[in-house]
Amino acid sequence: MKGHIPMCAATVEPAAEINAATAAPSPQHILQTGLAFFASKTLLSAVEMEVFTELARGPESLDSLAGRLGLHPRSSRDFLDTLVALGFLDRSGDVYSNTPSTDLFLDKHKPSYVGGILEMANRRLFHHWNHLTTALRTGQPQNEASRGEPDIFSALYADPERLKVFLRGMTGVSRGANMAIAAKFQWSKYQTVVDIGPAQGDLLTQVLLKNSHLMGIGFDLPEVAPVFEEYIAANGLAERVKFQGGSFFDQPLPKADVVMMGHILHDWDLEQKRMLVRKAYEALPQGGAFLAYDCIIDDDRRKNAFGLLMSLNMLIETNGGFDYTGADGISWMKEAGFREAYVEHLVGPDSMIVAIK
């Protein structure tokens, strides 16, 4: 699962930094964080109603936009002006338009759309997080599985259309980190790369588009193949990237010079994490590299608030998953036999651990 969820949480700042920046105690950070769901749900509803996709056609007046979105006269101006105040829309007089960021990332018709993950957050996570207190006291997931329904993976993989939306969402939320990996890692030393749990295949796509000498493999459950192959072909990489179906629990990983796992390790419990790291080690030649990226928590566990929030999301969504520090990940890699490992920041809350066999 490429489970990188509510993006607005990345704005939460460490309390110690805020206190240090103020001369006297203030309730503002407390109140703003406690009521942050106001802003979150406003954005999620805007994505649900396709506000930004509508405005990607061009600026519109209040009356025109409200009519096309089906907004009630009581709500329309406050809703749209809230989006202006939050920085998601621009307004000139009575005419609204997208900002450059929302036009690029929240128009459903653009390949850069990241709203898929927000759609999932709106439909699922917003409700599941209402039961965080129960999760904290019981240690049990609070998603569909808590109600006796199939777990998220079973439900997703059983519904091709829903799976496609989910995988597209993972592409959107991972794009920045994927591009950073393509640019930062020393790919010139290697010839082949495999991505474990690749979603649509954007990590492989970004890496291979920037490094024309590489050949790639995407390894995931067979149900992912049509979505993966469509995305790879659309990016002109069908001759250089192949899909291999299988389960990383039941089979060895495909052999390659570089093994990548993006937003994979955090889904699983400690023993499963160690198992996946061992399998990565076994799939590599001497000198091969393992790249694992997640919202890696800083070793002092004070700064990467989003990484810590993501770990709470794993509490809600999985039976044993959790996010981890760089020191944690390096220790598992050294335990598996890797001779060296280091952490490198990518973008936002994401960092990768690079381990060399």
C-alpha positions, -999 to 999 in steps of 0.1 A, spaced: 0 0 0 13 34 -9 -5 50 19 6 87 21 -25 103 35 -39 137 47 -16 162 32 -28 192 53 -13 176 83 21 185 70 15 220 81 15 211 118 46 227 133 63 213 164 50 229 195 84 236 209 93 257 179 61 277 182 66 283 219 101 294 214 90 320 188 65 337 211 72 359 240 43 346 261 21 315 261 -7 318 235 -37 296 228 -36 303 190 -16 272 180 -38 250 202 -70 264 187 -58 264 151 -47 228 153 -78 217 172 -101 233 146 -79 225 115 -105 201 103 -126 231 93 -100 240 66 -93 203 57 -130 195 51 -135 227 31 -107 216 7 -119 180 6 -154 191 -3 -140 214 -30 -122 185 -45 -153 163 -43 -174 189 -60 -147 194 -87 -143 231 -81 -108 232 -94 -116 211 -125 -144 234 -133 -122 265 -130 -95 249 -151 -118 258 -180 -114 295 -172 -124 321 -146 -161 323 -137 -184 347 -119 -199 338 -85 -233 332 -100 -220 311 -129 -197 290 -107 -223 285 -80 -248 274 -106 -225 249 -123 -214 234 -90 -250 233 -76 -242 255 -46 -270 269 -24 -272 308 -24 -266 307 14 -233 288 11 -218 298 -22 -200 331 -14 -187 320 20 -175 286 6 -157 301 -24 -142 330 -4 -130 306 22 -111 288 -5 -97 322 -15 -86 330 21 -70 295 24 -50 302 -8 -67 277 -30 -85 302 -53 -79 337 -66 -107 363 -69 -109 395 -89 -141 413 -80 -168 387 -83 -148 364 -106 -130 333 -93 -100 314 -107 -76 287 -97 -42 295 -83 -13 281 -103 -9 252 -78 -46 242 -78 -48 245 -115 -18 221 -119 -25 196 -92 -63 196 -87 -77 196 -122 -88 160 -129 -80 163 -166 -43 169 -160 -18 140 -154 -4 161 -125 -37 156 -106 -30 147 -69 -67 148 -58 -71 110 -59 -56 107 -24 -78 136 -12 -108 119 -26 -99 88 -6 -93 109 25 -127 125 21 -146 92 16 -127 71 41 -100 86 63 -120 116 75 -145 92 91 -119 67 103 -99 93 121 -130 102 141 -122 70 160 -85 78 167 -92 77 205 -105 42 203 -74 32 182 -51 47 208 -67 28 236 -71 -6 218 -42 -7 193 -68 -19 168 -75 -6 133 -105 16 129 -112 12 92 -135 -12 73 -119 -42 90 -131 -30 124 -167 -34 112 -161 -69 99 -158 -58 63 -129 -68 40 -97 -50 47 -87 -21 25 -64 -41 3 -89 -69 -4 -116 -43 -11 -94 -23 -34 -80 -52 -54 -114 -67 -59 -127 -35 -76 -107 -26 -107 -121 10 -110 -116 17 -73 -81 3 -75 -73 26 -105 -84 56 -85 -64 46 -55 -32 39 -75 -36 72 -93 -39 89 -59 -6 73 -49 10 86 -80 0 121 -72 11 121 -36 44 105 -44 54 125 -75 77 150 -58 96 123 -40 98 102 -72 113 130 -91 138 137 -63 150 101 -63 154 102 -101 176 132 -98 195 126 -65 206 89 -67 238 79 -86 220 59 -113 250 59 -136 264 30 -116 235 6 -123 217 -10 -152 185 -25 -138 159 -15 -112 128 -31 -97 101 -12 -78 82 -33 -53 46 -23 -50 49 3 -77 12 15 -79 8 30 -115 46 29 -119 54 66 -115 86 60 -95 100 38 -123 87 63 -149 105 93 -133 137 73 -128 138 59 -164 128 91 -181 158 108 -165 182 79 -169 179 65 -204 203 36 -199 182 18 -172 157 -11 -176 130 -16 -150 105 -41 -135 74 -34 -115 65 -61 -90 30 -63 -76 -1 -84 -74 -15 -93 -108 -45 -71 -104 -23 -40 -107 -9 -50 -141 -35 -33 -164 -32 0 -146 6 -2 -144 11 -12 -181 -13 16 -193 6 42 -173 40 30 -185 29 29 -221 15 64 -219 49 76 -208 66 58 -237 85 33 -216 68 0 -226 101 -13 -242 121 -6 -211 97 -15 -182 80 -48 -176 54 -59 -151 60 -91 -130 30 -104 -110 35 -119 -75 33 -114 -38 63 -102 -18 51 -123 11 51 -156 -9 78 -152 -35 114 -139 -38 118 -104 -52 129 -100 -88 167 -97 -92 180 -63 -101 209 -39 -94 186 -16 -74 155 -25 -54 131 3 -45 102 4 -20 82 36 -18 57 39 10 58 2 15 77 -6 47 54 16 69 24 -6 61 38 -36 80 47 -47 115 83 -50 127 89 -87 117 73 -81 82 95 -50 78 126 -71 86 114 -98 62 110 -73 33 145 -58 40 160 -93 40 143 -101 7 156 -69 -8 191 -79 3 187 -113 -13 175 -98 -46 206 -76 -50 241 -84 -63 272 -73 -44 273 -35 -47 236 -33 -54 214 -7 -37 182 -8 -17 161 25 -17 133 26 8 114 58 12 86 69 36 77 98 58 108 89 78 106 103 113 136 123 126 157 103 151 148 127 179 111 123 170 104 160 174 104 176 139 86 155 113 51 159 126 36 145 93 57 114 97 44 109 132 8 116 120 13 91 93 23 65 119 -10 72 136 -27 67 103 -11 33 100 -25 25 135 -60 33 121 -55 15 88 -34 -16 95 -29 -44 120 7 -36 128 20 -9 105 40 21 118 64 48 105 99 47 117 131 68 122 161 67 100 181 50 128 154 23 130 155 16 92 193 16 91 194 -9 120 172 -33 101 193 -29 70 226 -35 88 209 -65 105 201 -79 71 237 -77 60 240 -43 41 275 -29 46 264 7 46 232 28 49 223 65 51 193 87 51 188 114 24 159 139 25 137 140 -6 109 166 -4 85 177 23 82 149 50 97 122 27 132 109 30 149 77 17 172 53 32 199 41 8 216 8 17 245 -8 -2 251 -45 -3 
